[in-house]
């Protein structure tokens, strides 16, 4: 749920991560639990920009986008 809220926050700032996968989720230890943190924004892009190429790790790319 917290990762989805993080993605929602990125989208509210017009940012697309474009490589969201388990390797790019870090866990920060708090006093009672762990807090997920989204990392690696190397492929991120402003949502309003026209995208001409597919980015991300092939095993985690939306299947609907892989063969278009």
Backbone as a ProteinNet text record, in pm:
[ID]
protein_1_A
[PRIMARY]
XXXXXXXXXXXXXXXXXXXXXXXXXXXXXXXXXXXXXXXXXXXXXXXXXXXXXXXXXXXXXXXXXXXX
[TERTIARY]
81.2	0	86.2	191.4	277.8	354	389.7	457.1	360.9	236.9	135.6	114	113.9	100.2	220.9	338.9	458.4	450.1	401.2	383.6	277.6	171.2	67.5	126.4	214.3	280.6	366.6	442.2	523.9	436.2	325.4	235.6	171.9	146	88.8	189	318.3	422.9	460	376.1	397.8	527.7	565.2	684.6	645.5	713.6	698.4	830.2	826.4	948.1	1009.2	930.9	965.6	1058	1092.5	1170.2	1140.2	1012	972.1	975.8	1055.8	1073.2	1122	1119.2	1161.9	1302.1	1395	1531.4	1536.6	1436.2	1435.8	1349.4	1313.9	1243.1	1339	1372.8	1460	1373.7	1421.2	1348.6	1428.9	1367.5	1429.6	1372.8	1461.2	1416.4	1374.2	1252.5	1205	1204.5	1158.3	1162.2	1079.3	969	881.2	864.2	904.6	882.4	979.6	945.3	1025.7	940.2	1001	934.2	989.7	904.5	956	991.5	1101.6	1146.2	1169.3	1116.9	1137.6	1272.1	1354.5	1487.7	1510.3	1625.9	1673.3	1579.5	1598.1	1517.2	1590	1681.8	1761	1680.5	1567.3	1482	1359.6	1348.9	1228.2	1218.2	1095.4	1070.4	945.2	937.8	816.7	703.4	590	473.2	425.2	441.4	389.9	477.4	595.8	686.5	648.6	662.6	635.3	746.6	708.8	808	818.3	938.5	959.8	1025.9	1065.3	1132.5	1081.2	1092	1052.1	1170.4	1148.8	1254.8	1211.8	1309.6	1281.9	1344.5	1327	1378.7	1276.5	1315.9	1220.2	1124.5	1172.2	1082.9	975.3	991.2	896	820.1	843.8	771.5	630.7	533.2	394.9	387.9	333.1	326.2	253.2	159.5	86.7	178.3	287.2	379.4	495.2	520.8	639.4	636.4	519.8	512.8	439.5	440.7	373.1	471.6
-119.4	0	126.7	128.6	247.2	270.3	164	180.2	242.2	195.5	253.1	400.3	436.5	577.4	657.6	596.8	663.6	689.2	590	606.4	712.9	711.8	814.6	954	966.1	1094.1	1135.9	1042.4	1072.7	1121.2	1050.5	1087.5	1224.4	1256.5	1389.4	1501	1465.2	1561.4	1547.3	1475.2	1451.1	1377.1	1283.1	1201.4	1055.9	990.2	846.9	779.9	675.2	607.4	526.7	448.4	369	250.7	219.7	98.6	50	49.6	6.4	-146.6	-198.6	-342.6	-364.9	-487.8	-514	-462.5	-469.8	-422.2	-272.7	-197.9	-53.1	-8.3	-102.8	-70.9	-101.2	2	-13.1	-14.7	-81	-83.4	-9.8	92.2	171	123.6	83	33.6	150.1	140.7	238	168.3	235.2	176.3	48.7	39.5	-76.5	-159.9	-107.2	-180.6	-132.3	-156.7	-111.6	-22.6	82.1	177.6	158.1	129.4	114.3	249.5	253.4	374.4	339.9	421.4	400	461.4	385.5	433.4	417.8	459.9	449	518.3	647	726.9	754.5	665.1	683.8	684	613.5	610.3	699.6	771.8	851.6	965.6	1009.9	1112.6	1190	1315.7	1392.7	1330.7	1314.6	1250.7	1323.5	1455.3	1531.6	1522.2	1465.9	1454.3	1333.4	1347.1	1238.2	1134.6	1009.9	903.7	824.9	812	744.1	607.9	573.5	445.3	376.7	245.7	163.7	154.3	179.6	172.5	78.2	31	-54.1	-191.5	-273.4	-409.8	-499.3	-572.3	-649.1	-738.5	-804.5	-891.2	-814.9	-683.9	-604.4	-502.4	-500.4	-408.2	-460.2	-371.5	-407.4	-490.4	-612.2	-696.7	-630.7	-543.4	-474.3	-381	-338.8	-247.1	-317.8	-441.1	-510.1	-536.3	-557.1	-598.8	-500.1	-371.8	-271.9	-208
0	0	0	78	85.4	-44.7	-114.6	-243.6	-344.1	-343.9	-432.9	-401.3	-274.1	-235.8	-283.6	-281.1	-331.1	-480.9	-554.4	-698.9	-726	-647.2	-660.8	-639.1	-542.9	-515.7	-634.8	-691	-810.1	-924.7	-947.9	-1056.5	-1031.9	-906.4	-875.8	-907.7	-912.6	-950	-1097.3	-1174	-1317.5	-1347.7	-1261.8	-1283.7	-1303.8	-1397.4	-1418.1	-1381.8	-1302.3	-1259.2	-1374.5	-1443.6	-1561.4	-1536	-1412.8	-1383	-1241.9	-1207.4	-1073.5	-1067	-975.9	-957.5	-814.8	-767	-628.4	-595.8	-690.6	-664.8	-635.8	-682	-663.3	-545.2	-460.7	-336.3	-221.1	-147.7	-31	93.4	198	324.3	430.6	486.1	592.6	725.8	815.4	944.8	1033.9	1084.9	1182.9	1318.9	1420.2	1554.3	1565.8	1489.8	1504.1	1377.2	1261.8	1137.3	1029.2	905.7	792.2	702.1	651.2	563.1	421.6	321.5	185.1	124.2	51.2	-18	-164.9	-254.2	-397.6	-434.8	-507.7	-545.6	-695.9	-743	-880	-979.7	-991.1	-1082	-1213.7	-1251.4	-1372.5	-1501.7	-1504.2	-1623	-1608.3	-1498.5	-1475.8	-1576.7	-1597.1	-1695.8	-1656.7	-1700	-1677	-1757	-1692.6	-1752.6	-1877.7	-1883.7	-1996.8	-2121.4	-2107.7	-2221.3	-2307.2	-2437.2	-2529.6	-2518.6	-2496.1	-2482.6	-2612.5	-2661.9	-2789.2	-2773.2	-2651.6	-2632.5	-2506.7	-2506.8	-2393.6	-2298	-2171.5	-2070.1	-1958.8	-1885.6	-1770.6	-1786.9	-1687.3	-1686.5	-1756.6	-1861.7	-1941.5	-1861.5	-1757.2	-1679.4	-1603.1	-1586.9	-1509.5	-1593.6	-1724.3	-1811.9	-1833.9	-1839.7	-1866.4	-1994.5	-1989.6	-2107.9	-2225.8	-2196.5	-2303.2	-2381.1	-2322.4	-2388.1	-2457.3	-2423.1	-2473	-2623.8	-2679.5	-2819.5	-2907.6	-2869.5	-2951.5	-3046.8
[MASK]
++++++++++++++++++++++++++++++++++++++++++++++++++++++++++++++++++++

